[in-house]
């Protein structure tokens, strides 16, 4: 009996261990250097991984969030069944998806879809990711077997790697399409690259706006040194003092005055910092910053987004490098109250950046004011709710006959104030009398009614109140 039980246990253990292949984990760019890109693994997989890392969103709790819809086959993504047990079986309610097939990925950026010749390697590499709702669990890079291996469309377990959140964060530092300035030099310092100045210039010339990606490829493919190895040339010393000079006398009394003067000057510099939340083109929040002092940039700062002025947990954040002014398009849906803040960066473990002390806060994002509906004791307001365009109808409590007066009135949504009245967005309109009452939003002397459309709020969007015969009685300001 004991032998039989032992046999059963051994068989069960064998089946458990063989149900999924052991997958190596990549924790950092240093781990990427250990892979033979261009030999056993397509170099194109680095382009694909770079795109993926900079397309998804990673919050400060290391949670990865979708910014596209794989169920809708965005970027050519589709469900992956894991039938060959390449990866761990997922709990009920979670699914794997794969992305990277260039035959159906025309919406991918050109550097992925139509890369330089040396990165065209047979359309074999893929990113696989698990999804639960909008949350991404695991991320992998893998590749199909080569045609000479006669394995059909199966993925190669020997060249499948799990990508950690930390590695995604590092790759996101090499984002393209931003005001680069001295970004390459800073990335060289941050990631211990031994690229000299002439090589950085060559990368800029060769890759143009994609220069940060070019540097990443240089570090991973052409450099096979330790992540922490110092460059052979001596790095130039950075100025420790601020750009203004304060003479501090030796006299003790005057010394305190000078210190106070220095503090005031630094505070004045911070007063010029501008932070605000705006709207990008797809209903998501955009953080805009201006006038960040150079001394703060040298120390390292990041912009963060909170629900409101009382918010304690950031919804997302972004290290801004050496950009005194710029913007960051988040994946957070726009809502009233969102607030941008500037924080110092606290460096951990040589390169990983954590959140440091708060420096400054911007004002909360506020929806525009309501406009009067001409000839009636009522108002119309365009507002954002979860990134969608919505309207709010304010009816004065003295306007008791409003439903009969507005029996044929309707509100339409327009992508531009230049659109004609009949050029409202398809099915983006509603009868005024069918608006839903909102009892939670209080406004003295007014009853509140709302309509929430499925249209993404974006710059230029406008709502109009039309009474009858296309007679426009109110137009909201174009959304900024």
C-alpha positions in Angstrom: 0.0 0.0 0.0 2.8 2.4 0.9 4.6 1.7 -2.4 1.3 2.4 -4.4 0.7 5.7 -2.6 4.3 6.7 -3.3 4.0 5.9 -6.9 0.8 7.9 -7.2 2.4 10.9 -5.5 5.4 10.8 -7.7 3.3 10.6 -10.9 1.1 13.6 -9.6 4.3 15.5 -8.8 5.7 14.8 -12.3 2.5 15.9 -14.0 2.5 19.1 -11.9 6.1 20.0 -12.7 5.7 19.1 -16.4 2.5 21.1 -16.9 4.4 24.3 -17.6 7.9 25.0 -18.8 10.3 26.7 -16.4 10.6 30.3 -17.7 13.6 32.5 -17.0 12.9 35.9 -15.5 14.4 39.2 -16.6 14.7 41.7 -13.8 16.7 44.5 -15.5 18.4 45.7 -18.6 21.5 43.9 -17.3 19.6 40.7 -17.7 18.6 41.6 -21.3 22.4 41.8 -22.1 22.7 38.1 -21.3 20.4 37.2 -24.2 22.0 36.6 -27.6 19.9 39.1 -29.6 20.6 38.8 -33.3 21.6 35.1 -33.0 19.2 32.9 -31.2 16.7 35.6 -30.4 15.4 38.2 -33.0 16.6 41.7 -32.3 13.2 42.9 -33.3 11.9 41.6 -30.0 13.6 44.5 -28.3 11.7 47.0 -30.5 8.4 45.2 -29.7 9.2 45.1 -25.9 10.2 48.8 -26.0 6.8 49.7 -27.6 4.9 47.5 -25.2 6.6 48.9 -22.1 5.9 52.5 -23.2 2.3 51.7 -24.2 1.0 50.1 -21.0 0.8 52.1 -17.8 2.7 51.2 -14.6 1.5 52.8 -11.4 3.4 53.5 -8.2 2.2 50.2 -6.7 3.9 48.3 -9.6 0.5 47.4 -11.1 0.5 47.3 -14.9 -2.6 48.6 -16.6 -3.9 48.1 -20.1 -4.2 51.2 -22.3 -5.7 49.3 -25.3 -8.4 46.7 -25.8 -7.0 43.2 -26.8 -10.6 41.9 -27.0 -11.0 44.4 -29.9 -7.7 43.2 -31.4 -6.0 46.5 -31.0 -2.5 46.5 -32.5 -3.3 43.0 -33.9 -3.5 41.5 -30.4 -5.5 38.3 -29.9 -6.3 35.6 -27.3 -3.6 33.0 -26.7 -4.9 29.7 -25.4 -1.6 28.3 -23.9 -2.6 24.9 -25.1 1.0 23.6 -25.2 1.3 24.6 -21.5 4.1 27.0 -22.3 3.1 29.2 -19.4 1.4 28.7 -16.0 -2.3 27.9 -16.1 -4.3 31.0 -15.1 -7.1 31.3 -12.5 -10.6 31.5 -13.8 -11.5 34.9 -15.2 -7.9 35.6 -16.5 -6.7 35.1 -20.0 -3.5 35.3 -22.0 -3.2 37.6 -25.0 -0.4 37.9 -27.6 0.7 40.9 -29.6 3.4 41.5 -32.2 2.2 39.8 -35.4 3.2 42.2 -38.1 0.7 40.7 -40.5 -2.1 42.3 -38.5 -0.3 45.0 -36.7 -0.4 47.9 -39.1 -1.5 50.1 -36.2 1.9 49.5 -34.4 4.4 52.4 -34.7 6.5 52.4 -37.8 9.7 51.4 -35.9 8.0 48.2 -34.9 5.9 47.5 -38.0 8.4 48.6 -40.6 11.8 48.6 -38.8 15.3 49.1 -40.3 16.4 46.2 -42.4 18.7 44.5 -39.8 15.6 44.2 -37.5 13.4 42.4 -40.0 13.8 38.8 -38.8 10.8 36.8 -40.0 8.0 38.1 -37.8 8.6 35.5 -35.1 8.8 37.5 -31.9 5.8 38.2 -29.7 4.8 39.6 -26.3 2.4 37.5 -24.3 0.6 39.1 -21.3 -2.1 37.9 -18.9 -5.2 40.1 -18.3 -7.8 40.4 -15.6 -10.1 43.2 -16.3 -7.9 46.2 -17.1 -5.0 44.8 -15.1 -2.0 43.0 -16.6 -0.5 40.2 -14.5 2.5 38.6 -16.2 4.4 39.8 -19.3 6.6 37.5 -21.5 8.7 37.9 -24.6 8.8 34.8 -26.8 9.2 33.6 -30.3 7.9 31.1 -32.7 10.2 28.2 -33.7 12.0 28.7 -37.0 10.5 27.1 -40.1 13.5 24.7 -40.3 12.6 23.3 -36.9 9.3 21.9 -38.2 7.4 22.9 -35.0 4.5 24.7 -36.7 3.3 27.8 -35.0 4.3 26.7 -31.5 6.4 29.1 -29.3 9.9 28.1 -28.3 10.1 27.6 -24.5 13.9 27.8 -24.6 13.6 31.4 -25.7 10.7 32.5 -23.6 11.3 35.0 -20.8 9.2 36.6 -18.2 9.6 40.4 -18.0 9.3 41.9 -14.5 7.7 45.2 -13.7 11.1 46.6 -12.8 12.5 45.9 -16.3 9.4 47.5 -17.8 10.1 50.6 -15.7 13.7 50.8 -16.9 12.7 50.4 -20.5 10.1 53.2 -20.1 13.0 55.6 -19.3 14.0 55.2 -22.9 10.7 56.6 -24.2 10.8 58.3 -27.6 9.1 61.3 -29.0 9.9 63.6 -26.1 12.0 66.8 -25.9 15.3 64.9 -25.5 17.9 67.6 -24.8 20.6 65.9 -22.7 18.4 62.8 -22.2 20.9 60.5 -23.8 23.7 61.7 -21.6 21.6 61.2 -18.5 20.5 57.7 -19.6 24.1 56.9 -20.3 25.0 57.9 -16.7 21.9 56.2 -15.1 22.4 52.9 -16.8 26.2 52.7 -16.8 26.7 52.8 -20.5 30.3 53.1 -21.9 29.1 54.9 -25.0 31.3 58.0 -25.6 30.1 61.4 -26.8 30.9 60.6 -30.4 28.8 57.4 -30.2 25.9 59.4 -28.7 26.1 61.8 -31.6 26.0 58.9 -34.1 23.0 57.5 -32.3 21.2 60.8 -32.6 22.0 61.1 -36.3 21.0 57.6 -37.1 17.9 57.3 -35.0 16.6 60.9 -34.8 13.5 61.1 -32.6 14.0 57.4 -31.8 17.5 58.1 -30.3 16.6 56.8 -26.8 15.6 53.5 -28.4 18.8 53.5 -30.3 20.8 54.0 -27.1 18.8 51.1 -25.5 19.7 48.8 -28.4 23.4 50.0 -28.1 23.5 49.1 -24.4 21.8 45.7 -24.8 23.3 44.4 -28.0 26.7 46.1 -28.4 27.7 46.3 -24.8 28.2 43.0 -23.0 29.6 44.5 -19.8 28.2 44.5 -16.3 25.3 46.9 -15.7 27.4 48.6 -13.0 30.6 49.0 -14.9 31.8 52.6 -15.1 32.6 54.2 -18.4 36.4 54.6 -19.1 36.2 58.4 -19.4 35.8 60.6 -16.4 32.4 62.1 -16.2 32.3 65.9 -16.0 31.6 67.3 -12.6 28.2 68.7 -12.2 27.7 72.1 -10.6 26.6 71.8 -7.0 25.6 75.4 -6.6 22.4 76.9 -8.0 22.4 79.3 -10.9 22.2 82.3 -8.7 25.0 83.3 -6.3 24.5 84.7 -2.8 27.5 86.1 -0.9 27.4 85.0 2.7 29.5 87.2 5.0 31.5 85.7 7.9 29.7 87.9 10.4 27.3 85.7 12.3 24.3 88.0 12.2 24.6 88.7 8.5 25.2 85.0 7.9 21.7 84.2 9.1 20.3 87.0 6.9 22.1 85.5 3.9 20.8 82.0 4.6 17.3 83.4 4.8 17.9 85.3 1.5 19.0 82.1 -0.2 16.0 80.2 1.1 13.7 83.0 -0.2 15.4 83.0 -3.6 15.0 79.2 -3.9 11.4 79.5 -2.8 10.8 82.2 -5.4 12.2 79.8 -8.1 9.7 77.1 -7.0 6.9 79.7 -7.1 7.4 79.9 -10.9 6.7 76.2 -11.3 3.5 75.6 -13.2 1.6 72.3 -12.9 -1.8 71.5 -14.5 -4.0 68.7 -15.7 -5.3 69.0 -19.2 -7.0 66.6 -21.7 -5.3 64.5 -24.4 -7.0 63.4 -27.5 -8.6 60.2 -26.1 -10.3 61.3 -22.9 -7.2 60.7 -20.7 -5.5 63.1 -18.4 -2.4 65.0 -19.5 0.1 66.4 -17.0 1.7 69.6 -18.1 4.6 71.2 -16.3 6.6 74.4 -16.8 9.6 76.3 -15.3 11.2 73.5 -13.3 14.5 75.0 -11.9 17.6 73.3 -13.3 18.8 72.5 -9.8 15.7 70.4 -9.1 16.2 68.7 -12.5 19.7 67.8 -11.5 18.5 66.3 -8.3 15.8 64.4 -10.1 12.1 65.1 -10.0 8.9 63.4 -11.1 5.3 64.5 -11.9 2.5 62.6 -10.2 -1.3 62.5 -10.6 -3.7 62.3 -7.7 -7.5 62.1 -7.5 -7.7 65.5 -5.8 -6.0 67.8 -3.3 -6.8 65.3 -0.5 -5.5 62.3 -2.4 -2.9 60.2 -0.7 -2.1 57.6 -3.4 -0.8 58.6 -6.8 -2.7 57.2 -9.8 0.5 57.4 -12.0 3.8 59.2 -12.1 6.6 60.0 -14.5 10.3 60.8 -14.1 10.8 63.9 -16.3 14.6 63.8 -16.8 16.1 67.2 -17.7 12.9 68.7 -19.2 12.1 72.0 -17.5 8.8 72.1 -19.4 6.9 69.3 -21.0 3.9 67.0 -20.8 3.0 63.4 -20.0 0.0 61.7 -21.5 -1.3 59.3 -18.8 -3.7 56.4 -19.2 -5.9 57.8 -16.4 -9.4 58.9 -17.5 -10.1 62.6 -17.0 -12.3 63.5 -14.0 -13.1 66.7 -12.1 -10.6 67.2 -9.3 -7.5 65.5 -10.7 -4.3 67.2 -9.4 -0.7 67.2 -10.6 2.1 67.3 -8.1 5.9 67.6 -8.4 8.0 65.3 -6.2 11.7 64.7 -5.7 13.1 61.4 -6.9 14.6 59.1 -4.3 17.1 56.7 -5.9 17.2 53.1 -4.7 19.4 50.2 -5.6 21.6 52.3 -7.8 19.1 52.9 -10.5 15.5 52.3 -9.4 13.7 55.5 -8.7 11.2 55.9 -5.9 9.0 58.8 -4.7 10.7 61.5 -2.7 9.5 64.7 -0.9 6.7 66.8 -2.4 7.9 70.1 -3.9 4.8 71.7 -5.4 1.1 71.1 -6.2 -0.9 72.3 -9.1 -4.6 73.4 -9.0 -7.3 70.8 -9.2 -8.7 70.2 -12.7 -12.1 71.8 -12.9 -14.9 71.4 -15.4 -15.8 74.6 -17.3 -18.7 76.7 -15.9 -22.3 76.2 -17.2 -23.6 78.6 -19.8 -27.1 80.2 -19.8 -29.7 78.8 -22.2 -31.0 81.9 -23.9 -34.6 82.8 -23.1 -35.0 80.3 -20.3 -34.2 80.0 -16.6 -31.8 77.1 -17.2 -28.1 76.4 -17.8 -26.0 73.9 -19.7 -22.6 72.5 -18.7 -20.2 70.3 -20.5 -18.2 68.1 -18.1 -15.9 65.1 -18.1 -16.7 61.9 -16.3 -14.3 58.9 -16.5 -12.9 60.4 -19.7 -16.3 60.7 -21.5 -18.1 63.8 -22.7 -21.2 64.5 -20.5 -23.7 67.3 -20.1 -25.5 68.7 -17.1 -28.8 70.6 -17.4 -29.5 73.1 -14.6 -33.2 73.9 -14.3 -34.2 76.7 -11.9 -36.8 75.5 -9.4 -39.1 78.3 -10.5 -39.1 77.0 -14.0 -41.8 74.5 -13.4 -43.0 74.1 -17.0 -39.6 73.2 -18.3 -40.6 69.7 -19.5 -43.3 71.1 -21.8 -41.1 74.0 -23.0 -38.3 71.5 -23.7 -40.5 68.8 -25.1 -38.7 68.9 -28.5 -35.3 70.2 -27.2 -32.2 68.1 -27.5 -28.5 68.3 -26.8 -25.9 67.3 -29.4 -22.1 66.7 -29.1 -19.7 68.1 -31.7 -16.0 67.6 -32.2 -15.5 71.2 -33.2 -17.3 74.6 -32.7 -17.0 74.9 -36.5 -19.4 72.0 -37.2 -22.8 72.8 -38.5 -25.8 72.1 -36.3 -26.7 68.9 -38.2 -23.1 67.7 -38.0 -23.3 66.3 -34.5 -21.5 63.0 -33.7 -23.4 59.9 -34.8 -25.8 59.0 -32.0 -24.2 61.4 -29.6 -27.3 63.3 -28.7 -30.3 63.1 -26.4 -33.7 64.6 -25.8 -33.5 67.1 -22.9 -36.5 65.5 -21.2 -34.8 62.2 -21.1 -31.8 63.4 -19.0 -31.4 61.5 -15.7 -31.8 63.4 -12.5 -28.7 63.7 -10.3 -29.7 64.0 -6.6 -26.1 63.8 -5.4 -24.9 67.0 -7.1 -26.3 69.9 -5.2 -26.7 73.4 -6.6 -28.9 75.9 -4.7 -32.1 76.9 -6.5 -31.5 74.3 -9.3 -32.6 70.8 -10.2 -29.8 68.9 -11.9 -30.2 66.5 -14.9 -27.4 64.7 -16.7 -26.6 62.8 -19.9 -23.4 60.7 -20.1 -22.3 60.0 -23.7 -19.9 57.3 -24.8 -17.8 59.9 -26.6 -14.3 60.6 -25.4 -13.7 64.1 -24.2 -11.0 65.8 -26.2 -9.9 69.3 -27.1 -12.4 71.0 -29.3 -15.5 69.1 -28.1 -18.6 71.2 -27.7 -22.2 70.6 -26.6 -25.2 72.6 -27.9 -28.7 73.0 -26.7 -31.1 73.0 -29.7 -34.8 73.9 -29.1 -36.6 73.2 -32.3 -36.0 73.6 -36.0 -32.2 73.6 -35.3 -32.5 76.7 -33.2 -29.4 76.8 -31.0 -30.1 78.3 -27.6 -26.8 77.5 -25.9 -23.2 76.5 -26.9 -20.7 75.4 -24.3 -17.1 76.7 -24.8 -14.9 74.4 -26.9 -13.1 72.0 -24.6 -9.6 73.0 -23.9 
